[in-house]
C-alpha cells in the first residue's frame, strides 16, 4: 500500500472513530481494514490471564457465530495461540492451518468453524495483564495464506485501530456529557468483569452514592451481579437511582441517574408536552398527533396534574432539562479511564 492510500485509510478510520456509535464502530473499522487485507471473519476483544487459560472480558465477533465464542470457552485451556499472542504484544503473529490445529482443543475449534489462516495482534492495557486483541481469519480449506506484506500492514495498523477504538468510546461519552448533566445522569463503558473502560466525570459520584465505600476501577460486586441478573431491564436502586445497560461493541454501556419527572407521562402526553415546549399551537399539535384541539387541551391539563406544575413556562423548562439533545464538540476531557494506554502511540 502506497503512502497516499495509507493516509486515506487512516483518515477514514479516524473519521469513523469520532462519528460512529460504539455499537457499530468495530464493524465499520473492519470494513476499512478489509479494503487492504483480505479476510472473511474477525474477532476483536479484551482478554486477561485467568486461573485456567484466559478470561474473555470483551468480545466482538465479525461473521463468527455465538457458537464460536461458546466453543472457545470450552477449549480455552488448550488455546496455545492466545498464549503466543499474549507473550508477543504489538507483534502481528501469523498462524497457518497447521498452527490452528496444533492442539486438540484448537483443532476442534477451528475445524468446527472452518478457519484456516489467522493474523493476530495484541496490545497490553496499562495494567499489563489484560490486553486488546484483533484477529483476522480466512476460512475454507483453500484459503490463501496471508503474505508478509499483510503481516507488516496489520502490525502498522493495529496501534491506529487501538487509538481509534479508544477515541470512539471517549467521543461517545463526550457527546452525551452535556445532555447527561441537564438530565441528571452519567454514562460509562465497562467490560464483562465490571471494570470501567471509560466513564464521564459524574459517573463515580452516582455509584458512590449507592456504595459509599467504593473507590473506583471495577464496579461494586453487588452492582455487577445485578447487571448480570437483569441484562434486559433497568435496575432501580433503593436510593432512587436507576441503571440502564446496553451492549455496544463487546462492551456494556451503562447509563445511571435519577428518574425524570417526564417518565410519569404516557407516550401521547410526551408528544403533546414536547409540542408545547417547541412553541407549537394547539392546532399544530393536534395536526401533528392526529388529535383534536379539545383533546390536546385535555392532555395538557393531565400533564400539569402529573408534573405538579401550573403553566406552560414550567413545562418548557422541564422538557428542556430532561429531553435536551445537543451536539457538543468532541474533546479529550471531562471523562476518566481505567485500563487504556493513553500513551501507546507516543511510546511506539
PyMOL commands that set and color helices and strands:
alter all, ss='L'
color gray80, all
select helices_A, chain A and resi 3-19+25-34+66-78+80-86+99-101+104-112+148-183+203-210+221-229+261-264+267-277+282-289+293-307+312-322
alter helices_A, ss='H'
color red, helices_A
select strands_A, chain A and resi 41-49+54-62+93-95+115-124+130-139+185-190+196-200+235-237+241-248+251-258+335-337
alter strands_A, ss='S'
color yellow, strands_A
deselect
rebuild
show_as cartoon
